[in-house]
C-alpha cells in the first residue's frame, strides 16, 4: 500500500465509508470515500497542512482514479512532538 511505503507508520487504519455516500454525486463514478488514521515518525515536526499534503502526495494518482473523498487524521506517534 502506498501509505505504508511512504510513511512506515506505527499505526494505520483505512476505513471505506463509501456505503455512507450511496447516491452522492461524487460516488456515482465509482470512486470511494475513505477515512485514514495514520501515525508515523515522518510527521514529527510537520504542521497539520504539511502532513495532509504528504498523504495526498503519497496517494498520487489514486486521488483521481479511486478516491473521491478522503478524511485524514495524520499525526506523529503519541509522545512525540506534532509540529
mmCIF file of the N, C-alpha and C atoms, coordinates in Angstrom:
data_MODEL
# 
_entry.id   MODEL 
# 
loop_
_atom_site.group_PDB 
_atom_site.id 
_atom_site.type_symbol 
_atom_site.label_atom_id 
_atom_site.label_alt_id 
_atom_site.label_comp_id 
_atom_site.label_asym_id 
_atom_site.label_entity_id 
_atom_site.label_seq_id 
_atom_site.pdbx_PDB_ins_code 
_atom_site.Cartn_x 
_atom_site.Cartn_y 
_atom_site.Cartn_z 
_atom_site.occupancy 
_atom_site.B_iso_or_equiv 
_atom_site.pdbx_formal_charge 
_atom_site.auth_seq_id 
_atom_site.auth_comp_id 
_atom_site.auth_asym_id 
_atom_site.auth_atom_id 
_atom_site.pdbx_PDB_model_num 
ATOM 1   N N  . UNK A 1 1  ? 0.837   -1.176 0.000   1.00 0.00 ? 1  UNK A N  1 
ATOM 2   C CA . UNK A 1 1  ? 0.000   0.000  0.000   1.00 0.00 ? 1  UNK A CA 1 
ATOM 3   C C  . UNK A 1 1  ? 0.890   1.250  0.000   1.00 0.00 ? 1  UNK A C  1 
ATOM 4   N N  . UNK A 1 2  ? 0.450   2.263  -0.678  1.00 0.00 ? 2  UNK A N  1 
ATOM 5   C CA . UNK A 1 2  ? 1.227   3.496  -0.849  1.00 0.00 ? 2  UNK A CA 1 
ATOM 6   C C  . UNK A 1 2  ? 1.549   4.177  0.475   1.00 0.00 ? 2  UNK A C  1 
ATOM 7   N N  . UNK A 1 3  ? 0.614   4.177  1.409   1.00 0.00 ? 3  UNK A N  1 
ATOM 8   C CA . UNK A 1 3  ? 0.853   4.848  2.691   1.00 0.00 ? 3  UNK A CA 1 
ATOM 9   C C  . UNK A 1 3  ? 1.885   4.104  3.526   1.00 0.00 ? 3  UNK A C  1 
ATOM 10  N N  . UNK A 1 4  ? 1.888   2.794  3.466   1.00 0.00 ? 4  UNK A N  1 
ATOM 11  C CA . UNK A 1 4  ? 2.896   2.009  4.180   1.00 0.00 ? 4  UNK A CA 1 
ATOM 12  C C  . UNK A 1 4  ? 4.281   2.316  3.633   1.00 0.00 ? 4  UNK A C  1 
ATOM 13  N N  . UNK A 1 5  ? 4.406   2.340  2.337   1.00 0.00 ? 5  UNK A N  1 
ATOM 14  C CA . UNK A 1 5  ? 5.704   2.581  1.704   1.00 0.00 ? 5  UNK A CA 1 
ATOM 15  C C  . UNK A 1 5  ? 6.217   3.992  1.982   1.00 0.00 ? 5  UNK A C  1 
ATOM 16  N N  . UNK A 1 6  ? 5.332   4.963  1.970   1.00 0.00 ? 6  UNK A N  1 
ATOM 17  C CA . UNK A 1 6  ? 5.746   6.359  2.125   1.00 0.00 ? 6  UNK A CA 1 
ATOM 18  C C  . UNK A 1 6  ? 6.049   6.739  3.571   1.00 0.00 ? 6  UNK A C  1 
ATOM 19  N N  . UNK A 1 7  ? 5.347   6.137  4.532   1.00 0.00 ? 7  UNK A N  1 
ATOM 20  C CA . UNK A 1 7  ? 5.438   6.622  5.906   1.00 0.00 ? 7  UNK A CA 1 
ATOM 21  C C  . UNK A 1 7  ? 5.918   5.608  6.931   1.00 0.00 ? 7  UNK A C  1 
ATOM 22  N N  . UNK A 1 8  ? 5.981   4.329  6.591   1.00 0.00 ? 8  UNK A N  1 
ATOM 23  C CA . UNK A 1 8  ? 6.378   3.293  7.546   1.00 0.00 ? 8  UNK A CA 1 
ATOM 24  C C  . UNK A 1 8  ? 5.675   3.542  8.887   1.00 0.00 ? 8  UNK A C  1 
ATOM 25  N N  . UNK A 1 9  ? 4.347   3.589  8.881   1.00 0.00 ? 9  UNK A N  1 
ATOM 26  C CA . UNK A 1 9  ? 3.611   4.010  10.069  1.00 0.00 ? 9  UNK A CA 1 
ATOM 27  C C  . UNK A 1 9  ? 3.668   2.995  11.215  1.00 0.00 ? 9  UNK A C  1 
ATOM 28  N N  . UNK A 1 10 ? 3.531   3.519  12.423  1.00 0.00 ? 10 UNK A N  1 
ATOM 29  C CA . UNK A 1 10 ? 3.392   2.650  13.585  1.00 0.00 ? 10 UNK A CA 1 
ATOM 30  C C  . UNK A 1 10 ? 1.922   2.274  13.772  1.00 0.00 ? 10 UNK A C  1 
ATOM 31  N N  . UNK A 1 11 ? 1.050   3.036  13.133  1.00 0.00 ? 11 UNK A N  1 
ATOM 32  C CA . UNK A 1 11 ? -0.383  2.750  13.148  1.00 0.00 ? 11 UNK A CA 1 
ATOM 33  C C  . UNK A 1 11 ? -0.988  3.232  11.839  1.00 0.00 ? 11 UNK A C  1 
ATOM 34  N N  . UNK A 1 12 ? -1.831  2.403  11.253  1.00 0.00 ? 12 UNK A N  1 
ATOM 35  C CA . UNK A 1 12 ? -2.531  2.789  10.026  1.00 0.00 ? 12 UNK A CA 1 
ATOM 36  C C  . UNK A 1 12 ? -3.888  2.115  10.005  1.00 0.00 ? 12 UNK A C  1 
ATOM 37  N N  . UNK A 1 13 ? -4.923  2.923  9.896   1.00 0.00 ? 13 UNK A N  1 
ATOM 38  C CA . UNK A 1 13 ? -6.290  2.433  9.746   1.00 0.00 ? 13 UNK A CA 1 
ATOM 39  C C  . UNK A 1 13 ? -6.883  3.107  8.516   1.00 0.00 ? 13 UNK A C  1 
ATOM 40  N N  . UNK A 1 14 ? -7.416  2.319  7.624   1.00 0.00 ? 14 UNK A N  1 
ATOM 41  C CA . UNK A 1 14 ? -8.100  2.851  6.456   1.00 0.00 ? 14 UNK A CA 1 
ATOM 42  C C  . UNK A 1 14 ? -9.505  2.271  6.467   1.00 0.00 ? 14 UNK A C  1 
ATOM 43  N N  . UNK A 1 15 ? -10.483 3.148  6.521   1.00 0.00 ? 15 UNK A N  1 
ATOM 44  C CA . UNK A 1 15 ? -11.881 2.716  6.557   1.00 0.00 ? 15 UNK A CA 1 
ATOM 45  C C  . UNK A 1 15 ? -12.591 3.193  5.293   1.00 0.00 ? 15 UNK A C  1 
ATOM 46  N N  . UNK A 1 16 ? -13.204 2.260  4.608   1.00 0.00 ? 16 UNK A N  1 
ATOM 47  C CA . UNK A 1 16 ? -14.002 2.592  3.426   1.00 0.00 ? 16 UNK A CA 1 
ATOM 48  C C  . UNK A 1 16 ? -15.392 2.995  3.906   1.00 0.00 ? 16 UNK A C  1 
ATOM 49  N N  . UNK A 1 17 ? -15.707 4.261  3.723   1.00 0.00 ? 17 UNK A N  1 
ATOM 50  C CA . UNK A 1 17 ? -17.006 4.786  4.140   1.00 0.00 ? 17 UNK A CA 1 
ATOM 51  C C  . UNK A 1 17 ? -17.929 5.020  2.948   1.00 0.00 ? 17 UNK A C  1 
ATOM 52  N N  . UNK A 1 18 ? -17.628 4.412  1.837   1.00 0.00 ? 18 UNK A N  1 
ATOM 53  C CA . UNK A 1 18 ? -18.399 4.641  0.614   1.00 0.00 ? 18 UNK A CA 1 
ATOM 54  C C  . UNK A 1 18 ? -19.877 4.313  0.792   1.00 0.00 ? 18 UNK A C  1 
ATOM 55  N N  . UNK A 1 19 ? -20.173 3.295  1.592   1.00 0.00 ? 19 UNK A N  1 
ATOM 56  C CA . UNK A 1 19 ? -21.572 2.906  1.793   1.00 0.00 ? 19 UNK A CA 1 
ATOM 57  C C  . UNK A 1 19 ? -22.399 4.039  2.402   1.00 0.00 ? 19 UNK A C  1 
ATOM 58  N N  . UNK A 1 20 ? -21.752 4.950  3.121   1.00 0.00 ? 20 UNK A N  1 
ATOM 59  C CA . UNK A 1 20 ? -22.453 6.082  3.718   1.00 0.00 ? 20 UNK A CA 1 
ATOM 60  C C  . UNK A 1 20 ? -22.811 7.156  2.691   1.00 0.00 ? 20 UNK A C  1 
ATOM 61  N N  . UNK A 1 21 ? -22.249 7.041  1.510   1.00 0.00 ? 21 UNK A N  1 
ATOM 62  C CA . UNK A 1 21 ? -22.413 8.082  0.498   1.00 0.00 ? 21 UNK A CA 1 
ATOM 63  C C  . UNK A 1 21 ? -23.108 7.567  -0.763  1.00 0.00 ? 21 UNK A C  1 
ATOM 64  N N  . UNK A 1 22 ? -23.808 6.468  -0.637  1.00 0.00 ? 22 UNK A N  1 
ATOM 65  C CA . UNK A 1 22 ? -24.538 5.917  -1.783  1.00 0.00 ? 22 UNK A CA 1 
ATOM 66  C C  . UNK A 1 22 ? -25.483 6.973  -2.334  1.00 0.00 ? 22 UNK A C  1 
ATOM 67  N N  . UNK A 1 23 ? -25.435 7.173  -3.624  1.00 0.00 ? 23 UNK A N  1 
ATOM 68  C CA . UNK A 1 23 ? -26.279 8.162  -4.276  1.00 0.00 ? 23 UNK A CA 1 
ATOM 69  C C  . UNK A 1 23 ? -25.670 9.547  -4.333  1.00 0.00 ? 23 UNK A C  1 
ATOM 70  N N  . UNK A 1 24 ? -24.599 9.763  -3.611  1.00 0.00 ? 24 UNK A N  1 
ATOM 71  C CA . UNK A 1 24 ? -23.889 11.044 -3.623  1.00 0.00 ? 24 UNK A CA 1 
ATOM 72  C C  . UNK A 1 24 ? -23.298 11.262 -5.010  1.00 0.00 ? 24 UNK A C  1 
ATOM 73  N N  . UNK A 1 25 ? -23.338 12.470 -5.509  1.00 0.00 ? 25 UNK A N  1 
ATOM 74  C CA . UNK A 1 25 ? -22.879 12.777 -6.865  1.00 0.00 ? 25 UNK A CA 1 
ATOM 75  C C  . UNK A 1 25 ? -21.466 12.262 -7.102  1.00 0.00 ? 25 UNK A C  1 
ATOM 76  N N  . UNK A 1 26 ? -20.553 12.484 -6.166  1.00 0.00 ? 26 UNK A N  1 
ATOM 77  C CA . UNK A 1 26 ? -19.173 12.051 -6.337  1.00 0.00 ? 26 UNK A CA 1 
ATOM 78  C C  . UNK A 1 26 ? -18.992 10.552 -6.289  1.00 0.00 ? 26 UNK A C  1 
ATOM 79  N N  . UNK A 1 27 ? -19.936 9.846  -5.690  1.00 0.00 ? 27 UNK A N  1 
ATOM 80  C CA . UNK A 1 27 ? -19.827 8.393  -5.578  1.00 0.00 ? 27 UNK A CA 1 
ATOM 81  C C  . UNK A 1 27 ? -20.333 7.685  -6.829  1.00 0.00 ? 27 UNK A C  1 
ATOM 82  N N  . UNK A 1 28 ? -21.034 8.376  -7.674  1.00 0.00 ? 28 UNK A N  1 
ATOM 83  C CA . UNK A 1 28 ? -21.618 7.743  -8.856  1.00 0.00 ? 28 UNK A CA 1 
ATOM 84  C C  . UNK A 1 28 ? -20.576 7.276  -9.866  1.00 0.00 ? 28 UNK A C  1 
ATOM 85  N N  . UNK A 1 29 ? -19.387 7.879  -9.838  1.00 0.00 ? 29 UNK A N  1 
ATOM 86  C CA . UNK A 1 29 ? -18.363 7.476  -10.803 1.00 0.00 ? 29 UNK A CA 1 
ATOM 87  C C  . UNK A 1 29 ? -17.540 6.284  -10.312 1.00 0.00 ? 29 UNK A C  1 
ATOM 88  N N  . UNK A 1 30 ? -17.924 5.714  -9.160  1.00 0.00 ? 30 UNK A N  1 
ATOM 89  C CA . UNK A 1 30 ? -17.259 4.524  -8.659  1.00 0.00 ? 30 UNK A CA 1 
ATOM 90  C C  . UNK A 1 30 ? -16.097 4.783  -7.718  1.00 0.00 ? 30 UNK A C  1 
ATOM 91  N N  . UNK A 1 31 ? -15.727 6.050  -7.561  1.00 0.00 ? 31 UNK A N  1 
ATOM 92  C CA . UNK A 1 31 ? -14.638 6.343  -6.626  1.00 0.00 ? 31 UNK A CA 1 
ATOM 93  C C  . UNK A 1 31 ? -15.182 6.365  -5.203  1.00 0.00 ? 31 UNK A C  1 
ATOM 94  N N  . UNK A 1 32 ? -14.339 6.013  -4.243  1.00 0.00 ? 32 UNK A N  1 
ATOM 95  C CA . UNK A 1 32 ? -14.797 5.830  -2.883  1.00 0.00 ? 32 UNK A CA 1 
ATOM 96  C C  . UNK A 1 32 ? -14.526 6.976  -1.932  1.00 0.00 ? 32 UNK A C  1 
ATOM 97  N N  . UNK A 1 33 ? -15.145 6.865  -0.776  1.00 0.00 ? 33 UNK A N  1 
ATOM 98  C CA . UNK A 1 33 ? -14.972 7.785  0.348   1.00 0.00 ? 33 UNK A CA 1 
ATOM 99  C C  . UNK A 1 33 ? -14.225 7.013  1.431   1.00 0.00 ? 33 UNK A C  1 
ATOM 100 N N  . UNK A 1 34 ? -13.106 7.554  1.878   1.00 0.00 ? 34 UNK A N  1 
ATOM 101 C CA . UNK A 1 34 ? -12.270 6.848  2.836   1.00 0.00 ? 34 UNK A CA 1 
ATOM 102 C C  . UNK A 1 34 ? -11.889 7.742  4.002   1.00 0.00 ? 34 UNK A C  1 
ATOM 103 N N  . UNK A 1 35 ? -11.656 7.091  5.143   1.00 0.00 ? 35 UNK A N  1 
ATOM 104 C CA . UNK A 1 35 ? -11.135 7.749  6.342   1.00 0.00 ? 35 UNK A CA 1 
ATOM 105 C C  . UNK A 1 35 ? -9.807  7.074  6.657   1.00 0.00 ? 35 UNK A C  1 
ATOM 106 N N  . UNK A 1 36 ? -8.763  7.895  6.855   1.00 0.00 ? 36 UNK A N  1 
ATOM 107 C CA . UNK A 1 36 ? -7.421  7.388  7.154   1.00 0.00 ? 36 UNK A CA 1 
ATOM 108 C C  . UNK A 1 36 ? -6.965  7.937  8.495   1.00 0.00 ? 36 UNK A C  1 
ATOM 109 N N  . UNK A 1 37 ? -6.493  7.049  9.339   1.00 0.00 ? 37 UNK A N  1 
ATOM 110 C CA . UNK A 1 37 ? -5.830  7.423  10.591  1.00 0.00 ? 37 UNK A CA 1 
ATOM 111 C C  . UNK A 1 37 ? -4.433  6.836  10.495  1.00 0.00 ? 37 UNK A C  1 
ATOM 112 N N  . UNK A 1 38 ? -3.419  7.700  10.545  1.00 0.00 ? 38 UNK A N  1 
ATOM 113 C CA . UNK A 1 38 ? -2.043  7.258  10.375  1.00 0.00 ? 38 UNK A CA 1 
ATOM 114 C C  . UNK A 1 38 ? -1.150  7.940  11.404  1.00 0.00 ? 38 UNK A C  1 
ATOM 115 N N  . UNK A 1 39 ? -0.270  7.157  12.000  1.00 0.00 ? 39 UNK A N  1 
ATOM 116 C CA . UNK A 1 39 ? 0.714   7.652  12.962  1.00 0.00 ? 39 UNK A CA 1 
ATOM 117 C C  . UNK A 1 39 ? 2.093   7.240  12.450  1.00 0.00 ? 39 UNK A C  1 
ATOM 118 N N  . UNK A 1 40 ? 2.960   8.231  12.247  1.00 0.00 ? 40 UNK A N  1 
ATOM 119 C CA . UNK A 1 40 ? 4.283   7.952  11.696  1.00 0.00 ? 40 UNK A CA 1 
ATOM 120 C C  . UNK A 1 40 ? 5.312   8.929  12.241  1.00 0.00 ? 40 UNK A C  1 
ATOM 121 N N  . UNK A 1 41 ? 6.522   8.430  12.454  1.00 0.00 ? 41 UNK A N  1 
ATOM 122 C CA . UNK A 1 41 ? 7.630   9.298  12.855  1.00 0.00 ? 41 UNK A CA 1 
ATOM 123 C C  . UNK A 1 41 ? 7.931   10.339 11.786  1.00 0.00 ? 41 UNK A C  1 
ATOM 124 N N  . UNK A 1 42 ? 7.549   10.078 10.567  1.00 0.00 ? 42 UNK A N  1 
ATOM 125 C CA . UNK A 1 42 ? 7.816   11.021 9.478   1.00 0.00 ? 42 UNK A CA 1 
ATOM 126 C C  . UNK A 1 42 ? 7.019   12.314 9.621   1.00 0.00 ? 42 UNK A C  1 
ATOM 127 N N  . UNK A 1 43 ? 6.015   12.311 10.481  1.00 0.00 ? 43 UNK A N  1 
ATOM 128 C CA . UNK A 1 43 ? 5.203   13.509 10.702  1.00 0.00 ? 43 UNK A CA 1 
ATOM 129 C C  . UNK A 1 43 ? 5.760   14.404 11.814  1.00 0.00 ? 43 UNK A C  1 
ATOM 130 N N  . UNK A 1 44 ? 6.781   13.943 12.516  1.00 0.00 ? 44 UNK A N  1 
ATOM 131 C CA . UNK A 1 44 ? 7.361   14.728 13.606  1.00 0.00 ? 44 UNK A CA 1 
ATOM 132 C C  . UNK A 1 44 ? 7.861   16.062 13.046  1.00 0.00 ? 44 UNK A C  1 
ATOM 133 N N  . UNK A 1 45 ? 7.438   17.140 13.678  1.00 0.00 ? 45 UNK A N  1 
ATOM 134 C CA . UNK A 1 45 ? 7.862   18.472 13.275  1.00 0.00 ? 45 UNK A CA 1 
ATOM 135 C C  . UNK A 1 45 ? 7.108   19.060 12.097  1.00 0.00 ? 45 UNK A C  1 
ATOM 136 N N  . UNK A 1 46 ? 6.169   18.314 11.530  1.00 0.00 ? 46 UNK A N  1 
ATOM 137 C CA . UNK A 1 46 ? 5.396   18.810 10.388  1.00 0.00 ? 46 UNK A CA 1 
ATOM 138 C C  . UNK A 1 46 ? 4.084   19.431 10.880  1.00 0.00 ? 46 UNK A C  1 
ATOM 139 N N  . UNK A 1 47 ? 3.731   20.614 10.375  1.00 0.00 ? 47 UNK A N  1 
ATOM 140 C CA . UNK A 1 47 ? 2.419   21.173 10.714  1.00 0.00 ? 47 UNK A CA 1 
ATOM 141 C C  . UNK A 1 47 ? 1.305   20.352 10.046  1.00 0.00 ? 47 UNK A C  1 
ATOM 142 N N  . UNK A 1 48 ? 0.084   20.461 10.557  1.00 0.00 ? 48 UNK A N  1 
ATOM 143 C CA . UNK A 1 48 ? -1.024  19.652 10.031  1.00 0.00 ? 48 UNK A CA 1 
ATOM 144 C C  . UNK A 1 48 ? -1.206  19.734 8.512   1.00 0.00 ? 48 UNK A C  1 
ATOM 145 N N  . UNK A 1 49 ? -1.138  20.923 7.940   1.00 0.00 ? 49 UNK A N  1 
ATOM 146 C CA . UNK A 1 49 ? -1.335  21.051 6.494   1.00 0.00 ? 49 UNK A CA 1 
ATOM 147 C C  . UNK A 1 49 ? -0.262  20.288 5.720   1.00 0.00 ? 49 UNK A C  1 
ATOM 148 N N  . UNK A 1 50 ? 0.958   20.325 6.183   1.00 0.00 ? 50 UNK A N  1 
ATOM 149 C CA . UNK A 1 50 ? 2.044   19.600 5.522   1.00 0.00 ? 50 UNK A CA 1 
ATOM 150 C C  . UNK A 1 50 ? 1.829   18.088 5.621   1.00 0.00 ? 50 UNK A C  1 
ATOM 151 N N  . UNK A 1 51 ? 1.302   17.616 6.750   1.00 0.00 ? 51 UNK A N  1 
ATOM 152 C CA . UNK A 1 51 ? 1.019   16.174 6.891   1.00 0.00 ? 51 UNK A CA 1 
ATOM 153 C C  . UNK A 1 51 ? -0.058  15.749 5.902   1.00 0.00 ? 51 UNK A C  1 
ATOM 154 N N  . UNK A 1 52 ? -1.107  16.565 5.772   1.00 0.00 ? 52 UNK A N  1 
ATOM 155 C CA . UNK A 1 52 ? -2.181  16.237 4.824   1.00 0.00 ? 52 UNK A CA 1 
ATOM 156 C C  . UNK A 1 52 ? -1.646  16.241 3.393   1.00 0.00 ? 52 UNK A C  1 
ATOM 157 N N  . UNK A 1 53 ? -0.851  17.229 3.066   1.00 0.00 ? 53 UNK A N  1 
ATOM 158 C CA . UNK A 1 53 ? -0.284  17.280 1.718   1.00 0.00 ? 53 UNK A CA 1 
ATOM 159 C C  . UNK A 1 53 ? 0.601   16.075 1.450   1.00 0.00 ? 53 UNK A C  1 
ATOM 160 N N  . UNK A 1 54 ? 1.338   15.625 2.454   1.00 0.00 ? 54 UNK A N  1 
ATOM 161 C CA . UNK A 1 54 ? 2.202   14.453 2.286   1.00 0.00 ? 54 UNK A CA 1 
ATOM 162 C C  . UNK A 1 54 ? 1.373   13.194 2.027   1.00 0.00 ? 54 UNK A C  1 
ATOM 163 N N  . UNK A 1 55 ? 0.237   13.071 2.716   1.00 0.00 ? 55 UNK A N  1 
ATOM 164 C CA . UNK A 1 55 ? -0.640  11.915 2.493   1.00 0.00 ? 55 UNK A CA 1 
ATOM 165 C C  . UNK A 1 55 ? -1.208  11.962 1.076   1.00 0.00 ? 55 UNK A C  1 
ATOM 166 N N  . UNK A 1 56 ? -1.693  13.123 0.658   1.00 0.00 ? 56 UNK A N  1 
ATOM 167 C CA . UNK A 1 56 ? -2.213  13.252 -0.707  1.00 0.00 ? 56 UNK A CA 1 
ATOM 168 C C  . UNK A 1 56 ? -1.129  12.918 -1.736  1.00 0.00 ? 56 UNK A C  1 
ATOM 169 N N  . UNK A 1 57 ? 0.075   13.402 -1.519  1.00 0.00 ? 57 UNK A N  1 
ATOM 170 C CA . UNK A 1 57 ? 1.179   13.132 -2.450  1.00 0.00 ? 57 UNK A CA 1 
ATOM 171 C C  . UNK A 1 57 ? 1.493   11.643 -2.504  1.00 0.00 ? 57 UNK A C  1 
ATOM 172 N N  . UNK A 1 58 ? 1.469   10.975 -1.357  1.00 0.00 ? 58 UNK A N  1 
ATOM 173 C CA . UNK A 1 58 ? 1.758   9.541  -1.326  1.00 0.00 ? 58 UNK A CA 1 
ATOM 174 C C  . UNK A 1 58 ? 0.701   8.741  -2.083  1.00 0.00 ? 58 UNK A C  1 
ATOM 175 N N  . UNK A 1 59 ? -0.532  9.206  -2.036  1.00 0.00 ? 59 UNK A N  1 
ATOM 176 C CA . UNK A 1 59 ? -1.616  8.501  -2.737  1.00 0.00 ? 59 UNK A CA 1 
ATOM 177 C C  . UNK A 1 59 ? -1.620  8.804  -4.233  1.00 0.00 ? 59 UNK A C  1 
ATOM 178 N N  . UNK A 1 60 ? -1.003  9.921  -4.617  1.00 0.00 ? 60 UNK A N  1 
ATOM 179 C CA . UNK A 1 60 ? -0.810  10.270 -6.022  1.00 0.00 ? 60 UNK A CA 1 
ATOM 180 C C  . UNK A 1 60 ? -2.027  10.068 -6.891  1.00 0.00 ? 60 UNK A C  1 
ATOM 181 N N  . UNK A 1 61 ? -1.883  9.256  -7.936  1.00 0.00 ? 61 UNK A N  1 
ATOM 182 C CA . UNK A 1 61 ? -2.972  9.086  -8.904  1.00 0.00 ? 61 UNK A CA 1 
ATOM 183 C C  . UNK A 1 61 ? -4.231  8.444  -8.333  1.00 0.00 ? 61 UNK A C  1 
ATOM 184 N N  . UNK A 1 62 ? -4.122  7.763  -7.195  1.00 0.00 ? 62 UNK A N  1 
ATOM 185 C CA . UNK A 1 62 ? -5.327  7.172  -6.600  1.00 0.00 ? 62 UNK A CA 1 
ATOM 186 C C  . UNK A 1 62 ? -6.369  8.238  -6.274  1.00 0.00 ? 62 UNK A C  1 
ATOM 187 N N  . UNK A 1 63 ? -5.895  9.474  -6.057  1.00 0.00 ? 63 UNK A N  1 
ATOM 188 C CA . UNK A 1 63 ? -6.821  10.560 -5.747  1.00 0.00 ? 63 UNK A CA 1 
ATOM 189 C C  . UNK A 1 63 ? -7.701  10.910 -6.943  1.00 0.00 ? 63 UNK A C  1 
ATOM 190 N N  . UNK A 1 64 ? -7.312  10.550 -8.128  1.00 0.00 ? 64 UNK A N  1 
ATOM 191 C CA . UNK A 1 64 ? -8.132  10.846 -9.302  1.00 0.00 ? 64 UNK A CA 1 
ATOM 192 C C  . UNK A 1 64 ? -8.768  9.600  -9.907  1.00 0.00 ? 64 UNK A C  1 
ATOM 193 N N  . UNK A 1 65 ? -8.315  8.420  -9.481  1.00 0.00 ? 65 UNK A N  1 
ATOM 194 C CA . UNK A 1 65 ? -8.851  7.195  -10.072 1.00 0.00 ? 65 UNK A CA 1 
ATOM 195 C C  . UNK A 1 65 ? -9.724  6.378  -9.133  1.00 0.00 ? 65 UNK A C  1 
ATOM 196 N N  . UNK A 1 66 ? -9.402  6.377  -7.838  1.00 0.00 ? 66 UNK A N  1 
ATOM 197 C CA . UNK A 1 66 ? -10.097 5.511  -6.892  1.00 0.00 ? 66 UNK A CA 1 
ATOM 198 C C  . UNK A 1 66 ? -10.738 6.234  -5.708  1.00 0.00 ? 66 UNK A C  1 
ATOM 199 N N  . UNK A 1 67 ? -10.237 7.408  -5.393  1.00 0.00 ? 67 UNK A N  1 
ATOM 200 C CA . UNK A 1 67 ? -10.686 8.106  -4.189  1.00 0.00 ? 67 UNK A CA 1 
ATOM 201 C C  . UNK A 1 67 ? -11.412 9.393  -4.567  1.00 0.00 ? 67 UNK A C  1 
ATOM 202 N N  . UNK A 1 68 ? -12.638 9.506  -4.098  1.00 0.00 ? 68 UNK A N  1 
ATOM 203 C CA . UNK A 1 68 ? -13.408 10.745 -4.304  1.00 0.00 ? 68 UNK A CA 1 
ATOM 204 C C  . UNK A 1 68 ? -13.239 11.679 -3.113  1.00 0.00 ? 68 UNK A C  1 
ATOM 205 N N  . UNK A 1 69 ? -13.322 11.114 -1.914  1.00 0.00 ? 69 UNK A N  1 
ATOM 206 C CA . UNK A 1 69 ? -13.222 11.919 -0.700  1.00 0.00 ? 69 UNK A CA 1 
ATOM 207 C C  . UNK A 1 69 ? -12.340 11.202 0.308   1.00 0.00 ? 69 UNK A C  1 
ATOM 208 N N  . UNK A 1 70 ? -11.556 11.996 1.049   1.00 0.00 ? 70 UNK A N  1 
ATOM 209 C CA . UNK A 1 70 ? -10.618 11.420 1.996   1.00 0.00 ? 70 UNK A CA 1 
ATOM 210 C C  . UNK A 1 70 ? -10.596 12.259 3.267   1.00 0.00 ? 70 UNK A C  1 
ATOM 211 N N  . UNK A 1 71 ? -10.880 11.618 4.386   1.00 0.00 ? 71 UNK A N  1 
ATOM 212 C CA . UNK A 1 71 ? -10.767 12.251 5.692   1.00 0.00 ? 71 UNK A CA 1 
ATOM 213 C C  . UNK A 1 71 ? -9.445  11.764 6.295   1.00 0.00 ? 71 UNK A C  1 
ATOM 214 N N  . UNK A 1 72 ? -8.585  12.699 6.694   1.00 0.00 ? 72 UNK A N  1 
ATOM 215 C CA . UNK A 1 72 ? -7.239  12.343 7.140   1.00 0.00 ? 72 UNK A CA 1 
ATOM 216 C C  . UNK A 1 72 ? -7.018  12.760 8.588   1.00 0.00 ? 72 UNK A C  1 
ATOM 217 N N  . UNK A 1 73 ? -6.551  11.819 9.387   1.00 0.00 ? 73 UNK A N  1 
ATOM 218 C CA . UNK A 1 73 ? -6.047  12.085 10.740  1.00 0.00 ? 73 UNK A CA 1 
ATOM 219 C C  . UNK A 1 73 ? -4.600  11.599 10.725  1.00 0.00 ? 73 UNK A C  1 
ATOM 220 N N  . UNK A 1 74 ? -3.667  12.498 10.465  1.00 0.00 ? 74 UNK A N  1 
ATOM 221 C CA . UNK A 1 74 ? -2.245  12.165 10.347  1.00 0.00 ? 74 UNK A CA 1 
ATOM 222 C C  . UNK A 1 74 ? -1.484  12.847 11.481  1.00 0.00 ? 74 UNK A C  1 
ATOM 223 N N  . UNK A 1 75 ? -0.842  12.050 12.315  1.00 0.00 ? 75 UNK A N  1 
ATOM 224 C CA . UNK A 1 75 ? -0.140  12.559 13.483  1.00 0.00 ? 75 UNK A CA 1 
ATOM 225 C C  . UNK A 1 75 ? 1.172   11.794 13.671  1.00 0.00 ? 75 UNK A C  1 
ATOM 226 N N  . UNK A 1 76 ? 2.117   12.398 14.389  1.00 0.00 ? 76 UNK A N  1 
ATOM 227 C CA . UNK A 1 76 ? 3.263   11.613 14.830  1.00 0.00 ? 76 UNK A CA 1 
ATOM 228 C C  . UNK A 1 76 ? 2.788   10.645 15.918  1.00 0.00 ? 76 UNK A C  1 
ATOM 229 N N  . UNK A 1 77 ? 3.557   9.616  16.228  1.00 0.00 ? 77 UNK A N  1 
ATOM 230 C CA . UNK A 1 77 ? 3.154   8.707  17.304  1.00 0.00 ? 77 UNK A CA 1 
ATOM 231 C C  . UNK A 1 77 ? 2.993   9.470  18.621  1.00 0.00 ? 77 UNK A C  1 
ATOM 232 N N  . UNK A 1 78 ? 2.157   8.962  19.494  1.00 0.00 ? 78 UNK A N  1 
ATOM 233 C CA . UNK A 1 78 ? 1.948   9.613  20.795  1.00 0.00 ? 78 UNK A CA 1 
ATOM 234 C C  . UNK A 1 78 ? 3.269   9.719  21.521  1.00 0.00 ? 78 UNK A C  1 
ATOM 235 N N  . UNK A 1 79 ? 3.447   10.851 22.195  1.00 0.00 ? 79 UNK A N  1 
ATOM 236 C CA . UNK A 1 79 ? 4.668   11.071 22.944  1.00 0.00 ? 79 UNK A CA 1 
ATOM 237 C C  . UNK A 1 79 ? 5.752   11.776 22.156  1.00 0.00 ? 79 UNK A C  1 
ATOM 238 N N  . UNK A 1 80 ? 5.469   12.105 20.879  1.00 0.00 ? 80 UNK A N  1 
ATOM 239 C CA . UNK A 1 80 ? 6.431   12.860 20.069  1.00 0.00 ? 80 UNK A CA 1 
ATOM 240 C C  . UNK A 1 80 ? 5.830   14.201 19.712  1.00 0.00 ? 80 UNK A C  1 
ATOM 241 N N  . UNK A 1 81 ? 6.671   15.132 19.330  1.00 0.00 ? 81 UNK A N  1 
ATOM 242 C CA . UNK A 1 81 ? 6.215   16.490 19.001  1.00 0.00 ? 81 UNK A CA 1 
ATOM 243 C C  . UNK A 1 81 ? 5.483   16.499 17.675  1.00 0.00 ? 81 UNK A C  1 
ATOM 244 N N  . UNK A 1 82 ? 4.305   17.102 17.644  1.00 0.00 ? 82 UNK A N  1 
ATOM 245 C CA . UNK A 1 82 ? 3.492   17.149 16.431  1.00 0.00 ? 82 UNK A CA 1 
ATOM 246 C C  . UNK A 1 82 ? 4.013   18.176 15.431  1.00 0.00 ? 82 UNK A C  1 
ATOM 247 N N  . UNK A 1 83 ? 4.522   19.274 15.872  1.00 0.00 ? 83 UNK A N  1 
ATOM 248 C CA . UNK A 1 83 ? 4.984   20.296 14.924  1.00 0.00 ? 83 UNK A CA 1 
ATOM 249 C C  . UNK A 1 83 ? 4.205   21.561 14.992  1.00 0.00 ? 83 UNK A C  1 
# 
